[in-house]
């Protein structure tokens, strides 16, 4: 198998991969896989932007108790999640959803 650049750090080459969606291959190097122990990592499936945040910080800041509970359960797991869109590629949609939730 031919090594590809890591989807997350875009520095190291790796053969470790998974198919996140049909025809969407995500390559993850050992360094980024290790980082997933201590950070939540999200990859935008639309534009490829990567977001990495410390698990403790994310869990502390969550206000939705169900979401907080779910992320707390996953705290000890190495997880890299795909998201449909992000602030980089769809700012209007993200901001509209944020504003609409604030009004409720």
DRENKE-582132 format. One record per residue: residue in one letter; y, z, x of N, C-alpha, C in turn. Coordinates in steps of 0.02 Angstrom, whole numbers, padded with zeros to 5 digits. Each point is the difference from the previous one (the first is absolute). Example, Ala and Ser with C-alpha at 12.3 -4.5 7.8 and 13.67 -1.06 7.14 Angstrom:
! residues 2
ATOM r     nY     nZ     nX    caY    caZ    caX     cY     cZ     cX
ATOM A -00284  00390  00660  00059  00000 -00045  00060  00000  00045
ATOM S  00053 -00036 -00018  00059  00003  00042  00055  00037 -00039
! end
This chain:
! residues 104
ATOM r     nY     nZ     nX    caY    caZ    caX     cY     cZ     cX
ATOM X -00059  00000  00042  00059  00000 -00042  00063  00000  00045
ATOM X  00049 -00036 -00021  00063 -00006  00037  00046  00057 -00018
ATOM X  00027  00037  00050  00047  00054 -00015  00065 -00027 -00030
ATOM X  00029  00039 -00045  00064 -00016 -00032  00048  00058  00012
ATOM X  00065 -00014 -00005  00050  00054  00007 -00008  00049 -00058
ATOM X  00008  00064  00016 -00004  00053 -00050  00055 -00012 -00052
ATOM X -00018  00003 -00063  00047 -00010 -00055  00053  00056 -00002
ATOM X -00018  00059  00024  00045  00057 -00005  00050  00002  00057
ATOM X -00024  00004  00062  00046  00007  00057  00022 -00068  00028
ATOM X -00039 -00051 -00013  00014 -00068  00024  00004 -00004  00077
ATOM X -00032  00048  00034 -00001  00001  00073 -00069 -00012  00029
ATOM X -00048  00039 -00023 -00068 -00003  00027 -00041 -00053 -00036
ATOM X -00052 -00024  00034 -00046 -00048 -00029 -00064  00037 -00019
ATOM X -00030 -00020 -00056 -00060  00033 -00025 -00043 -00048 -00040
ATOM X -00062  00018 -00007 -00045 -00038 -00045 -00015  00041 -00063
ATOM X  00019  00064  00000 -00012  00044 -00058  00045 -00023 -00057
ATOM X -00031 -00016 -00056  00039 -00027 -00056 -00033  00015 -00067
ATOM X  00039 -00012 -00052 -00025  00004 -00068  00037 -00051 -00042
ATOM X -00031 -00021 -00054  00033 -00047 -00046  00033  00043 -00054
ATOM X  00066  00007  00003  00038  00042 -00046  00005 -00031 -00069
ATOM X  00003 -00065 -00003  00002 -00038 -00062 -00031 -00068  00017
ATOM X -00011 -00040 -00050 -00030 -00065  00013  00043 -00038  00050
ATOM X -00031 -00019  00056  00033 -00038  00054  00054  00039  00037
ATOM X  00004  00066 -00009  00048  00041  00037 -00040  00046  00046
ATOM X -00001 -00017  00064 -00036  00039  00050  00048  00047  00035
ATOM X -00019  00063  00005  00041  00050  00035 -00039  00021  00063
ATOM X  00032 -00008  00057 -00029  00020  00064  00031  00066  00022
ATOM X -00043  00047  00023  00024  00066  00018 -00029  00019  00069
ATOM X  00044  00014  00047 -00021  00020  00067 -00020  00074  00000
ATOM X -00032  00023  00052 -00023  00069  00003  00059  00049  00002
ATOM X  00055 -00019  00030  00059  00043  00003  00028  00012 -00071
ATOM X  00005 -00052 -00039  00026  00007 -00069 -00050  00035 -00045
ATOM X -00064 -00011  00012 -00051  00036 -00038  00005  00075  00015
ATOM X  00013  00018  00062  00011  00070  00018  00063  00027 -00033
ATOM X  00053 -00040 -00002  00063  00020 -00031 -00009  00014 -00075
ATOM X -00049 -00032 -00031 -00013  00010 -00072 -00028  00069 -00015
ATOM X -00021  00037  00052 -00022  00069 -00011  00058  00045 -00018
ATOM X  00059 -00014  00027  00059  00043 -00007  00056 -00030 -00040
ATOM X -00007 -00064 -00018  00053 -00036 -00036 -00030 -00039 -00058
ATOM X  00039 -00005 -00054 -00018 -00048 -00052  00029 -00067  00022
ATOM X -00040 -00051 -00005  00021 -00067  00021 -00006 -00046 -00061
ATOM X  00055 -00033 -00016  00001 -00048 -00055  00018 -00069  00028
ATOM X -00035 -00051 -00023  00014 -00069  00020  00018 -00039 -00063
ATOM X  00058 -00032  00001  00020 -00041 -00057 -00042 -00064  00001
ATOM X -00035 -00013 -00054 -00043 -00059 -00006  00041 -00063 -00011
ATOM X  00063  00008 -00019  00043 -00058 -00013  00032 -00026  00064
ATOM X  00028  00045  00042  00037 -00022  00059 -00030  00024  00066
ATOM X -00046  00048 -00002 -00031  00024  00061  00036  00058  00034
ATOM X  00056  00023 -00028  00036  00057  00029 -00045  00062 -00001
ATOM X  00004  00039  00053 -00041  00060  00007  00044  00062 -00003
ATOM X -00023  00050 -00038  00035  00064 -00006 -00048  00055  00022
ATOM X  00022  00042  00046 -00040  00054  00027  00040  00064 -00006
ATOM X -00027  00049 -00036  00035  00063 -00010 -00048  00059  00011
ATOM X  00023  00054  00032 -00042  00059  00010 -00027  00027 -00066
ATOM X -00064  00014 -00002 -00032  00024 -00062  00033  00064 -00027
ATOM X  00013  00048  00044  00030  00063 -00022  00068 -00012 -00033
ATOM X  00040 -00042  00029  00067 -00015 -00026 -00004 -00033 -00069
ATOM X -00045 -00048 -00007 -00008 -00036 -00065 -00021  00049 -00054
ATOM X -00049  00042  00015 -00026  00047 -00049  00053  00051 -00019
ATOM X  00038  00025  00048  00054  00048 -00014  00053 -00028 -00047
ATOM X  00016 -00064  00008  00054 -00031 -00038 -00019 -00026 -00069
ATOM X -00065 -00004 -00013 -00021 -00026 -00066  00017  00050 -00055
ATOM X  00028 -00025 -00054  00018  00043 -00056 -00051 -00006 -00057
ATOM X -00030 -00058 -00007 -00051 -00012 -00052 -00063  00039  00019
ATOM X -00018  00049 -00041 -00056  00045  00019 -00067 -00036  00002
ATOM X -00011 -00050 -00042 -00063 -00037  00002 -00006 -00042  00063
ATOM X  00055 -00033  00018  00002 -00040  00061 -00007  00045  00062
ATOM X  00033  00057 -00003 -00004  00048  00056 -00072  00025  00008
ATOM X -00032  00013 -00055 -00070  00023  00002 -00045 -00054  00029
ATOM X  00010 -00062 -00020 -00041 -00055  00025  00010 -00010  00075
ATOM X  00062  00002  00023  00013 -00009  00071 -00025  00061  00040
ATOM X  00003  00059 -00028 -00026  00059  00034 -00075 -00006  00010
ATOM X -00035 -00025 -00050 -00072 -00011  00006 -00016 -00049  00056
ATOM X  00043 -00050  00009 -00010 -00052  00051  00027  00018  00068
ATOM X  00028  00059  00007  00035  00020  00061 -00046 -00004  00062
ATOM X -00063  00015 -00007 -00046  00000  00057 -00035 -00067  00010
ATOM X  00016 -00049 -00040 -00031 -00066  00006  00043 -00048  00041
ATOM X -00032 -00046  00033  00035 -00054  00034  00008 -00056 -00051
ATOM X  00061 -00009 -00023  00012 -00050 -00053  00057 -00046  00019
ATOM X -00011 -00063 -00013  00053 -00050  00006  00001 -00035 -00067
ATOM X  00057  00006 -00035  00004 -00025 -00068  00041 -00064 -00004
ATOM X -00022 -00045 -00043  00039 -00060 -00015  00044  00013 -00060
ATOM X  00063 -00022  00004  00046  00006 -00057  00021 -00070 -00020
ATOM X  00014 -00009 -00065  00015 -00066 -00027  00065 -00030  00026
ATOM X  00050  00043  00008  00066 -00023  00023  00036  00059  00032
ATOM X  00054 -00015  00035  00037  00053  00034  00075 -00013 -00004
ATOM X  00038  00046  00026  00073 -00004 -00001  00025 -00059  00042
ATOM X -00039 -00021  00050  00020 -00057  00042 -00004 -00067 -00036
ATOM X -00053 -00010 -00038 -00009 -00066 -00032  00021 -00002 -00073
ATOM X  00003  00058 -00033  00018  00001 -00071  00048  00057 -00015
ATOM X  00058  00002  00033  00046  00057 -00011  00023  00007 -00071
ATOM X  00012 -00057 -00034  00025  00004 -00070 -00051  00034 -00045
ATOM X -00063 -00019  00006 -00052  00029 -00042 -00008  00075  00015
ATOM X -00002  00017  00063 -00009  00070  00020  00059  00042 -00025
ATOM X  00061 -00023  00011  00059  00038 -00021  00005  00004 -00076
ATOM X -00017 -00054 -00035  00001  00002 -00074 -00049  00053 -00025
ATOM X -00060  00002  00028 -00049  00050 -00021  00023  00070  00016
ATOM X  00032  00010  00057  00025  00066  00020  00055  00023 -00048
ATOM X  00048 -00045 -00014  00055  00017 -00045 -00026  00014 -00070
ATOM X -00046 -00040 -00025 -00028  00010 -00067 -00036  00067 -00005
ATOM X -00035  00021  00052 -00035  00065 -00001  00050  00058  00002
ATOM X  00056 -00008  00035  00051  00052  00003  00032  00011 -00067
ATOM X  00005 -00053 -00042  00033  00005 -00065 -00043  00035 -00051
ATOM X -00064  00002  00011 -00046  00031 -00049  00003  00075  00002
! end
